[in-house]
Amino acid sequence: MRVTQARVRTFHARRGRRSQLTESRLATLLPRYAVPAAVLAPPGTLGRPTRVVLEIGCGHGAAAVGYAAAHPDSYLIALDVHPPGVARMLAAAADEGLTNLSAELADAVEFLTDRVPEGGLDAVHLFFPDPWPKARHHRRRFLSPENLDLLVSRLTPTGHVLVATDHADYAAYVRRVVADHGRFAACQVPRPAWRPLAGFEAKGLAAGRAITELVLERATRIELA
């Protein structure tokens, strides 16, 4: 009998009681902001948005709300596993009256594998992911060779991944794992103007840490540009 090895999780499974406000927001707003079937339909399907973006680990949602507000012609799906942050983001999206944003409490790898069609994403945002700084935890970092394979299959041929981190070792790791993988090339880019200064970015800057902004594009696109 084949024994299937358990997949290494890339996030902390936090536990704790949810506040009444969090429970109320989730009960009211999660159904309202559920991902429509048309958004995850294969490219070219009638009714599917022209441009679909996935944010992995949206936290309290400042970047997700900022992107959706600044890009009304794009559709953003925001994922996280921590209910309080998603609840807060949903409240902000409702206050803004956004109609081009959806959210889900979900494991990003499972969501990409089971729900997103091949070539179904124009961009993926990965802002200030857990750097898992201890060497024994590096295997938990999201941008692993296996997950880069998954991203290649789910992005359009011209799709890209935006990565931001305030952890110098993680930035170096991203450059190294992307170079070794060979299907993407990592280039430093300016900070996107639409992303509010909040959360881990604000904390990192307050602590004197530099922010590294990278775009991962298919290596063939870089070579032909």
N, C-alpha and C positions, 0 to 999 in steps of 0.2 A: 504494500500500500504506500502511495506517495504521501509524504508529509509536506504540507505547504508551510513555508516559513512565514511567520507573521511579519507584516510590513512595519517598518520603523516609523513611528509617528513623528511629525515635524513640529508638533506644538505641545504645550503643556495642557494636560487635561485638568483644568482648575475645577475645584468643587466649592460649594458654598451656597447658602440660601440666597435666592433672588429677592430683591426688594419688591414691595407692592407696586411701586412705580414701574419697575422693569417688567413685572408680570403683566401689568395693565397695557403697557406699550406693545409688548409682544403679542398679546391676545388680540389687540385692536389692529395693529399695523402690519404684522407679518403676513396675514392673509391679503391685505391690501397691496403689499409690495412683493408678493410672490412672483417668481420668474415666469412670465408668460410662455406658453409652449412655442409660440412663433419665434421667440428670441433664440431658442435652442434648436430650431429647425435647421436642416441642412442649408448651406448657402444657396441662394437663388429661389428659395421657397417664397411663394406669394405671402405678403404680410410680414416677412422678416425684416427687422431693421437693417439699414444699409451698413451700419458699422456697429459691432458688438465688442465691448471691452470687459475684461474680468479683472477685478481687484482682489488679490489674495491677502487675507489678514487685514481687513479694513479697520480694525480697532474701533474707535469711537466715530469713525466715518467722516472726519473733516476733509480728507482728500477725495473720498468718493463723492460727497456732496459738492465739493468745489469743482470737481471735473464735470459732473452732470450739469451743474448750473452753467458752466462755461462752454459746454459742448452739447447744445440742444439737439443736434442732428445725430449724436451717438447714443448708444444704449449701454449703460453700465450695470454689470452684475457685481455686487459686493458680497464677499464671503468672510465669515469668521466663525470661530467655535465658541466664543464667549458672549453669552446673552446680554449682559449689561451694555457692552459697547454697541452691539447691533441695535438694541432698543433705543439707545441715545441717537444713533445715526438715523433711524427711522423717524424719530420725532423731529430731527432737523430737516429731513427730506420733506416731511409733511408740512412743516412751517414754511419751507421754500416753495411748496406747491409743485415739486418735481414729478414729472411723469415719465422720465427716461432713466429711472433707476429702480433696480430690484435688489432684494437682499435675501440671504439664506444663511441659517446656522448649519454649516457643513464643513466637512473635511475637504480641502481643495483637491487633493489627489483623487479622492473618490468622485468628486463632482466632475473633474476633468475627464476621468476614465469612463464614468457611467452616463453622464448627461450631455457632454459637449460633443458635437459631431466633428469629424475630421475637417480641418480648415474652417472651423466655426468661429474663430476669434480673430479680430484685427489687432488686438493688443492685450497684454497682460501687465498689470501693475503690481509690483512687489515692493512696498515701501516700509523700510525699517523692520524687516523680518527678524525673528529671534536669531542672534548670531551664534548661539550655542558655543560660547567661547572655550569651554574645556575640550581638550583634544579627544577625549573619549566620547564626547557628544557630537563631534563633527558630522557623524553619519546622519544626524537628525536635521541637518541643514536642508532647507527646501530645494535649493538648486543643486541637486545631485545629478549624476549622469543619467539615472533612470528617469528623473523628472524632466530633464532637458529633452530626452527622447519624447516624452509625453507632450511637452510644449511644442516641439517641432511638428508633431502630428496634428495638434489642435489649432495652430496658427495658420492664417492664410500665407501664401508664398511671400507676401510683402509685410507680414505681421512682425511685431517686435515685442520685446519685454523691457519695461522700464524698471530699474532697480535703484533704490536709494538706501544708503546705510550711513550711520555715524560710527561704525566699527571698522577701523582700518584693517584688521586682520580678515574680517569678513569680505571686505572689498577686494583684498588680494586673493582670497580664496575664490571669489566669483570669477575674477580674471583667469585664474589658473584652471579651474574646472571647466570653464567655457572653452578655453584654448585647447585643453586636452580632449574635450568632447568633439570639437571640430565642425559641428553643424551651425554654430553661431559664432559671431565675432562681437567682442565687447568694446564699446567706445565710450569715453567720457563725454557727457553732454551738459548743457546748462540746466539749472534748476527750473522746472516748469513753473511759469508765473501763476497758473491757476491753483496750485497746491497751497493751501493756507499753512502758515507757520504754526504748528500745533504738535501736541503729543510728543513722541520720541524725538522728533526733529528739534523741537524747541528745547527739550531737556538736554539733548546732545550739544546744541550750540551753547546753552547756558553753562555746560560743564567744560566748554572750550574744545570740543571735538569737531573735527572737520566733517563735512557731509560729502560723500561721494555719490555722484549721479551717473549711472551707466545705462546705456541702451544696448540690448542684445538683438542683433539682426542676423538673418541668415548669412553665413559666410560668403555664399555666392553673390548675394546682393552687394556686399562690401567690395568684393573683387571687381564687380562689373561697374561700380559707381565711378 
